[in-house]
Amino acid sequence: MCWNGSINHPCVCVCVCVGGLAGGIEICITFPTEYVKTQLQLDEKANPPKYRGIGDCVKQTVQHHGVKGLYRGLSSLLYGSIPKSAVRFGMFEYLSNHAKDKSGHLNSTRGLLCGLGAGVMEAVLVVCPMETVKVKFIHDQTSANPRYRGFFHGVREIIREQGNGQGTYQGLTATVLKQGSNQAIRFFVMTSLKNWYKGDDPNKSINPLVTGTFGAIAGAASVFGNTPLDVIKTRMQGLEAHKYKNTWDCALKIMKYEGLAAFYKGTVPRLGRVCLDVAIVFIIYEEVVKVLNVVWKTD
């Protein structure tokens, strides 16, 4: 998943930009599933709850806001896709280059640790403010009188009312836990599958379809592994986050009032988006690396 040996800076810059572009394309395609996932996670237990399921959430949104309502909060993810990819893959490459053995091999355990480091870094620098704005935008749409007229107006109002810290770094602990575990699981699974596939031949080429399949499996593993953290993060970044003292208090209240099943709200729509997301990003990333290895030889 990286260049073997030293890396030319032009290669890194091009790879980061292409990864960001891939992320932007993927987000535009799959964002409605992200929107539905977030709405279901924000839908606290009531009698009856606002949404009866995925189909009902989509139906109500389109009825009241049109199809464009399913893309509420998209801009915050689009603006953050390139820097997020830059931090994630840049940090993973940096850490993995120092974690390989003398033969240039990265084992699964070290891949997990490198992924954890990449996830924590992207959470602090990019994901937390990006996700906080996205969740607030989506949550705002459920209000009787939505307040945010667009991305820049919404960000300005959020910072004006809540400050830069609380306004854009709400739920930081939950976000770090979620992103750290996200990338740890994904890179662990991806590294394990690639090592298994290559066997004793580290130079064996991997078909893009195989890479995509491995990416989808890695994405699914991360969804089943850390959706509870994703639910907590979403609640901590919503417009009613003031009800929770901290991340732990949020988890306890969800368990007390809504039960264990509430920690897996939005799993199905998240599964669809994440599997496609990880598959697309890894395919493009790997294929660009192959091209760059020809254009800029590092041996």
Secondary structure, DSSP 8 states (H G I E B T S, - for coil): ---SS---HHHHHHHHHHHHHHHHHHHHHHHHHHHHHHHHHH----SS-S-SSHHHHHHHHHHHH-GGGGGTTHHHHHHHHHHHHHHHHHHHHHHHHHH--TTS---HHHHHHHHHHHHHHHIIIIIHHHHHHHHHHHHHHTSSS----SHHHHHHHHHHHHHHHHHHSTTHHHHHHHHHHHHHHHHHHHHHHHHHHHTT-TT----HHHHHHHHHHHHHHHHHHHHHHHHHHHHHHSTTGGG-SSHHHHHHHHHHHH-GGGGGTTHHHHHHHHHHHHHHHHHHHHHHHHHHHHHS---
